[in-house]
Structures are given as structure tokens and as C-alpha cells.
Amino acid sequence: MITQNWSGTVVEYQKMLSTVNWADYDLSGKAAEALKDQRPNIGRVVEETWVSYTTMGLTAASVLAVAAGLALKVPGRLRAR
């Protein structure tokens, strides 16, 4: 089963389609000549995460360290000096 019809990543495909290329359309009317020179950018939805895997790993390690510290402190195994 083919799940995509383009070569490259989804982000590359979204960036390619985020700009209108008026040469792909048959334009007519008063504003047709003016539109041919314009390339409006309609943007794209950013779906990828802004948080890196390193940041997520460090956060998980910090949470585990705090949990381990609390687990050792409650029974009295860890003493603060």
C-alpha cells in the first residue's frame, strides 16, 4: 500500500505547497497579469515538536532522581546533614 505520492518528507511537501504558484492555473480577467508576478505564502501547520529528545530525556532523568530521593528519604534511609 502506498501511503504517500511524493518523494521527501512531509515537512518538505508542506513547505512546497505553502506558496501559491499562479503558473499552475489558467488565469483570466483584469487582475490576471498582476497575479502572475505574486507568490503569496499561505503558510503551513507546524506538527513537529519544538522540544528536543535531549530535553525530554533530561526531564525524565530529573523526575526519576527526585522520585528516588523522596523514596529514600521517607523511610529514613537518607539523612540530610
C-alpha positions as a Markdown table, in Angstrom:
| # | Residue | x | y | z |
|---|---|---|---|---|
| 1 | Met | 0.0 | 0.0 | 0.0 |
| 2 | Ile | 1.4 | 3.4 | -1.0 |
| 3 | Thr | 0.9 | 6.0 | 1.8 |
| 4 | Gln | 2.4 | 9.0 | 0.0 |
| 5 | Asn | 2.8 | 10.1 | -3.5 |
| 6 | Trp | 5.8 | 12.4 | -3.2 |
| 7 | Ser | 9.4 | 12.0 | -2.6 |
| 8 | Gly | 10.8 | 13.5 | 0.5 |
| 9 | Thr | 9.4 | 14.3 | 3.9 |
| 10 | Val | 6.0 | 15.6 | 4.9 |
| 11 | Val | 7.6 | 18.9 | 6.0 |
| 12 | Glu | 9.2 | 19.3 | 2.6 |
| 13 | Tyr | 5.9 | 18.7 | 0.9 |
| 14 | Gln | 4.1 | 21.2 | 3.2 |
| 15 | Lys | 6.7 | 23.8 | 2.5 |
| 16 | Met | 6.4 | 23.2 | -1.2 |
| 17 | Leu | 2.6 | 23.6 | -1.1 |
| 18 | Ser | 2.6 | 26.6 | 1.2 |
| 19 | Thr | 3.3 | 29.0 | -1.7 |
| 20 | Val | 0.8 | 29.6 | -4.5 |
| 21 | Asn | 2.3 | 29.2 | -7.9 |
| 22 | Trp | 0.0 | 31.0 | -10.2 |
| 23 | Ala | 1.7 | 29.4 | -13.3 |
| 24 | Asp | -0.1 | 26.2 | -12.3 |
| 25 | Tyr | -3.5 | 27.8 | -13.0 |
| 26 | Asp | -5.2 | 29.3 | -16.1 |
| 27 | Leu | -5.9 | 32.9 | -15.1 |
| 28 | Ser | -8.1 | 35.4 | -16.9 |
| 29 | Gly | -9.7 | 38.7 | -16.2 |
| 30 | Lys | -8.5 | 42.1 | -15.1 |
| 31 | Ala | -6.1 | 41.0 | -12.3 |
| 32 | Ala | -4.6 | 38.0 | -14.1 |
| 33 | Glu | -1.4 | 39.8 | -15.2 |
| 34 | Ala | -0.9 | 41.3 | -11.7 |
| 35 | Leu | -1.3 | 37.9 | -10.0 |
| 36 | Lys | 1.3 | 36.2 | -12.2 |
| 37 | Asp | 4.1 | 38.1 | -10.5 |
| 38 | Gln | 2.8 | 37.5 | -7.0 |
| 39 | Arg | 3.7 | 34.4 | -4.9 |
| 40 | Pro | 1.5 | 34.6 | -1.8 |
| 41 | Asn | 2.6 | 32.4 | 1.2 |
| 42 | Ile | -0.3 | 30.7 | 2.9 |
| 43 | Gly | 1.9 | 29.0 | 5.5 |
| 44 | Arg | 1.7 | 25.5 | 7.0 |
| 45 | Val | 0.8 | 23.8 | 10.2 |
| 46 | Val | 3.8 | 23.0 | 12.4 |
| 47 | Glu | 3.2 | 19.5 | 13.7 |
| 48 | Glu | 6.7 | 18.5 | 14.7 |
| 49 | Thr | 7.8 | 19.0 | 18.3 |
| 50 | Trp | 9.8 | 22.0 | 19.4 |
| 51 | Val | 11.3 | 20.1 | 22.4 |
| 52 | Ser | 14.4 | 18.0 | 21.6 |
| 53 | Tyr | 14.8 | 14.4 | 22.6 |
| 54 | Thr | 17.7 | 15.5 | 24.8 |
| 55 | Thr | 15.5 | 17.9 | 26.8 |
| 56 | Met | 12.8 | 15.2 | 27.2 |
| 57 | Gly | 15.5 | 12.7 | 28.4 |
| 58 | Leu | 17.0 | 15.1 | 30.9 |
| 59 | Thr | 13.5 | 15.9 | 32.2 |
| 60 | Ala | 12.7 | 12.2 | 32.6 |
| 61 | Ala | 16.0 | 11.6 | 34.4 |
| 62 | Ser | 15.4 | 14.6 | 36.7 |
| 63 | Val | 11.9 | 13.3 | 37.6 |
| 64 | Leu | 13.3 | 9.9 | 38.4 |
| 65 | Ala | 16.1 | 11.4 | 40.5 |
| 66 | Val | 13.6 | 13.4 | 42.6 |
| 67 | Ala | 11.4 | 10.3 | 42.9 |
| 68 | Ala | 14.3 | 8.2 | 44.0 |
| 69 | Gly | 15.4 | 10.9 | 46.5 |
| 70 | Leu | 11.9 | 11.0 | 48.0 |
| 71 | Ala | 11.7 | 7.2 | 48.2 |
| 72 | Leu | 14.9 | 7.0 | 50.1 |
| 73 | Lys | 14.1 | 9.9 | 52.4 |
| 74 | Val | 10.7 | 8.7 | 53.5 |
| 75 | Pro | 11.8 | 5.5 | 55.3 |
| 76 | Gly | 14.7 | 7.4 | 56.9 |
| 77 | Arg | 17.4 | 5.8 | 54.8 |
| 78 | Leu | 18.7 | 9.2 | 53.5 |
| 79 | Arg | 19.6 | 11.8 | 56.1 |
| 80 | Ala | 20.1 | 15.4 | 55.4 |
| 81 | Arg | 23.0 | 16.9 | 57.3 |
